Amino acid sequence: MKIVVGLGNPDKKYLKTFHNVGFMVLDAAAQKLNLKIKKSRCRSLIAESNLNGQKFVLAMPQTYMNLSGEAVLSLIQNFKASADDLLVVYDDCDLDLGMLRLRTTGSAGTHNGMKNIINLLNTENFKRLRIGIGKPPANFPLADYVLSDIPTDSRHTMFEAILRASDCIIDWLNGQTFDTVMQQYNGQA
């Protein structure tokens, strides 16, 4: 069982914001896999399926970003999975716009959703796919930046990064080792 969790906020007003990039990536992956993420389970909207005999779940927590760990913990417990089966997809302001960074462990950095996940799982040892959104402009508070709509001049770069990130997820679900996926996708989208 593999669980891929895209982080975001459930309200429509956040739909096109930097902080919803995790949701956007999962939407793109689901579309490529001909799935709909709409079943309500484990405080998330999910799609369940399998690829080459490997069962997986795509999940979008409906807990709001800062409480993402509640949904992730519920998913792991409900599907009898471990942190090793988990891949969390989220935005990262410490990476340049459009950059992809995959890792098997690490801190939460400035990301409150990841802080909550790490706290509730009691481990930093799980896979993550970070999509760079760049630093906020001068005098633009970080909280306001991540909750702002992606600017028109950044949309093409973000769209390309989202598509590449969705390919990365599908390759992992399709049986490639995470090390192979990291080697192939780490870097600029």
C-alpha positions in Angstrom: 0.0 0.0 0.0 1.3 3.4 -1.0 -0.3 6.7 0.3 0.3 9.9 -1.6 -1.0 13.0 0.3 -1.1 16.4 -1.4 -1.3 19.3 1.0 -3.7 22.3 0.6 -6.7 24.0 2.0 -10.2 22.8 1.1 -12.1 26.2 0.6 -12.6 27.3 -2.9 -11.0 30.7 -2.1 -7.7 28.9 -1.8 -8.0 27.0 -5.1 -5.4 28.9 -7.1 -3.0 29.7 -4.2 0.6 28.7 -3.8 -0.4 26.7 -0.7 -2.7 24.5 -2.8 0.1 23.2 -5.1 -0.1 19.8 -3.3 -3.8 19.5 -4.3 -3.0 20.6 -7.8 -0.3 17.9 -8.2 -2.7 15.2 -7.0 -5.4 16.5 -9.4 -2.9 16.2 -12.3 -1.8 12.7 -11.2 -5.4 11.6 -10.8 -6.4 12.9 -14.2 -3.5 11.0 -15.8 -4.5 7.8 -14.0 -8.2 8.4 -14.9 -9.3 8.7 -11.3 -11.5 11.1 -9.4 -10.5 12.2 -5.9 -13.9 12.5 -4.4 -14.5 9.8 -1.8 -14.7 11.2 1.8 -12.6 9.1 4.2 -10.0 9.7 6.9 -10.7 13.4 7.0 -9.7 13.6 3.4 -11.0 13.3 -0.1 -9.4 10.2 -1.6 -9.1 7.9 -4.7 -8.1 4.3 -4.2 -6.7 2.2 -7.0 -3.8 0.0 -8.0 -1.1 0.1 -10.6 0.7 -3.0 -11.7 -0.7 -4.9 -8.7 0.4 -2.2 -6.2 -2.5 -0.7 -4.2 -2.4 3.1 -3.6 -4.4 6.0 -2.2 -4.3 9.6 -3.4 -5.5 11.9 -0.6 -6.3 15.6 -0.1 -6.7 16.4 3.6 -9.8 18.4 4.4 -8.5 19.6 7.8 -6.8 22.8 6.5 -3.1 23.0 6.2 -2.1 23.5 9.8 -3.9 20.3 10.9 -2.8 18.1 7.9 -1.2 15.6 10.3 -4.6 14.6 11.7 -5.7 13.4 8.2 -2.3 11.7 7.5 -2.3 9.8 10.8 -5.9 8.7 10.1 -4.9 7.5 6.6 -1.9 5.5 7.8 -3.9 3.9 10.6 -7.0 3.2 8.4 -5.0 1.6 5.6 -2.6 -0.2 7.9 0.4 1.5 6.3 3.6 2.8 7.8 5.5 6.1 7.4 7.7 4.3 4.8 4.6 4.0 2.6 3.9 7.7 2.7 4.7 10.4 0.1 3.7 14.0 1.1 3.5 16.6 -1.7 3.6 20.3 -0.8 4.8 23.8 -1.6 8.1 25.1 -0.4 9.1 28.8 -0.4 12.7 27.8 0.2 13.0 26.4 -3.3 13.1 28.5 -6.5 9.8 28.7 -8.4 9.2 25.5 -10.3 12.0 23.5 -8.6 11.3 19.9 -7.5 13.0 18.4 -4.5 12.4 14.8 -3.4 13.7 13.5 -0.1 13.2 10.5 2.2 13.6 12.5 5.4 14.0 16.0 6.7 12.6 18.8 8.9 9.5 20.7 8.2 11.3 24.0 7.6 8.8 26.8 7.6 5.8 24.7 6.5 3.2 24.4 9.3 1.4 21.5 7.6 4.6 19.5 7.6 5.3 20.5 11.2 1.9 19.0 12.2 2.5 15.8 10.2 5.9 15.3 11.8 4.6 16.0 15.2 1.6 13.5 15.0 3.6 10.8 13.2 6.5 11.3 15.6 9.0 10.9 12.8 10.7 12.9 10.0 11.4 9.7 8.1 8.9 9.7 5.3 9.1 10.6 1.6 8.3 14.1 0.5 8.0 15.9 -2.8 8.5 19.7 -2.5 7.5 22.1 -5.3 9.3 25.4 -5.2 7.2 28.5 -5.0 10.0 31.0 -4.4 10.4 33.6 -1.7 7.8 36.3 -1.2 8.5 39.7 -2.6 10.1 42.2 -0.1 7.7 43.4 2.6 5.2 40.6 1.7 4.5 38.5 4.8 5.0 34.7 4.1 1.5 33.8 5.4 0.0 36.2 2.9 2.2 35.1 0.1 1.4 31.4 0.3 -2.3 32.2 0.5 -2.2 34.5 -2.5 -3.2 33.4 -6.0 -0.3 32.3 -8.2 0.5 35.4 -10.2 -0.1 35.3 -14.0 3.6 35.6 -14.8 4.4 32.5 -12.7 1.6 30.2 -13.8 3.4 28.6 -16.8 6.4 27.7 -14.6 4.1 26.3 -11.9 2.0 24.4 -14.4 5.1 22.7 -15.8 6.3 21.9 -12.3 2.9 20.4 -11.4 2.9 18.2 -14.4 6.4 17.0 -13.8 5.6 16.3 -10.1 2.5 14.3 -11.1 4.8 12.2 -13.5 7.1 11.7 -10.5 4.3 10.3 -8.4 3.1 8.0 -11.2 6.6 6.6 -11.7 6.8 5.8 -8.0 3.3 4.2 -7.9 4.3 2.3 -11.0 7.1 0.5 -9.2 10.2 2.7 -9.7 12.3 2.9 -6.5 12.2 6.2 -4.8 16.0 6.6 -5.2 15.5 6.3 -9.0 12.6 8.8 -9.0 14.8 11.2 -6.9 17.7 11.0 -9.4 15.3 11.5 -12.4 13.2 14.4 -11.0 15.2 16.4 -8.5 15.9 19.8 -10.0 14.3 22.4 -12.2 10.9 21.5 -13.7 
